[in-house]
Amino acid sequence: MHTRKLNQLILFMLILSTGVTSACNGKNSGTKESNSAQDSTVVSATPENSFITIEGTQIMRGGKPYYFIGTNFWYAPILGSTGEGGNRDRLCKELDALKALGVENLRILAGADAGSANANSVKPYLQPKPGELNDTLLVGLDYTLAELEKRGMTAVIYLTNSWDWSGGFGFYLRECGYGDSPNASGEGYNDYVKYSSDFVREKRALEMYYNHVRAIVSRKNSITGRYYKDEPSIMAWQICNEPRPFSKENNKLMADWLSRSARIIKSIDSNHLVSTGSEGLYGCEADRHACEFIHGDPNIDYLTVHIWPLNWGWASRTAPDADIQKACQRTGDYIDLHIEMSKLINKPMVIEEFGFCRRDNKNDLSNDVESRDILYSYVFDHIARSAAEGNVIAGCNFWGWGGSGRPANEVWNAGNDYLCDPPHEPQGWYSVFDCDHTTLSIIKKYTSKLNK
């Protein structure tokens, strides 16, 4: 996710949904606790039917069509570590809370690359230098996968980012002599776009990235004793969070990069799915042919979609609640467009990011989430109908899980609770907290419906 405006075309369809109010008060309940959760070693063979697979336009799990409501929980491996930022007690409690809600599919970041001096990036870094990996954080990823397996949960793991909040493209370009990336937020956005457009053109940067992919995907889990390719808690590897060419002229180069990345992953791990992490049409410079071509690649297993009504100008930042129905209309049209694409390329689709702010676009947890509940219900209803009809939308991952964490400031600083709002965005903007009871009730309502 990244703060940005996109003014695009798509017509309207009126959808009404019911919203209720919520208030979150109280002290920060997400402070660091002792790492008392015990490691468990699970050394066993993995039955082939444990892996999630694809059959035509359906994702399959245990021989049955798999429809899910999941969440984004990108910081889980940091919590799973025993180093800086680690808090295994909190990780286990968050996983238990999500499991109780019926949320069993998590989208997580393998780890951050060293960020730009111009950006407020995630810390600690998994990759401070190309090929130098922080083993403490890798063990955090190992631990997370082991804990997911215990609970019958699965993860989609993305391997880099097009945005500077976790290093990403800028990390690799800096290592090729391009200097630090401009800050992608606010006035620096256009400069960042120009800078990052060189990623898919720079062969040295791509080779560094491919080597990183090989190192992560071929890893052996220090806790379960299995290679990652045999881990049942992995649903899919994801090439990048929101890969963008950053110019229409780069669409072909981006397609080549994504295709080669998918081939490399499949050559190491043929058991798990591979996805792009794309926003869909908007991630391909609004070029539908490019979006279909990229997701039609034989090593890409399903189409991904991200939806950001506020970031994309579908709702006003000054009066977002007044625009919630318009935001739903535009969301529906964007979903319908990608359903068409999915059917054309004969693959499932997952709406793996979407969110909405609290009332009046304020981050104060006392502000209600009525508008967010309306959008969530609207998207969840698409998943429920798709499941009932055997249609192509396999699931969604709302953005995102803040759980017991609490925002200390609008700007994230090392030592603050990790929330799903990354450091470059206002803390608490899109996160769902354990005190957002109306949202939690809606999530539980729809996961129960899917489980039936």
Buried (B, 14 or more C-beta within 10 A) or exposed (E): BBBBEEEEEBEEEEBEBEBBEBBBEEEEBBEEEEBEBEBEEBEEEBEEEBBBBBEEBBBBBEEEBBBBBBBBBBBBBBBBBBBBBBBBBBBBBBBEBBBEBBBBBBBBBBBBBBBBEBBBBBBBBBBBEBEEBBEBBBBBBBBBBBBBBEBEBBBBBBBBBBBBBBBBBBBBBBBBEBEBBBBBBEEBBEBBBEBBBBBBBBEEBBEBBBEBBBBBBBBEBBBBBBBBBBBBBBBBBBBBBBBBBBBEEBBBBBBBBBBBBBBBBBEBBEBBBBBBBBBBBBBBBBBBEBBBBBBBBEBBBBBBBBBBBBBBBBBBBEEBBEBBBBBBBBBBBBBEBBBEBBEEBEBBBBBBBBBBBBBBBEBEBEBBBBBBBBBBBBBBBBBBEBBEEEBBBBBBBBBBBBBBBBBBEEEBEEEBBBBBBBBBBBBBBBBBBBBBBBBBBBBBBBBEBBEE
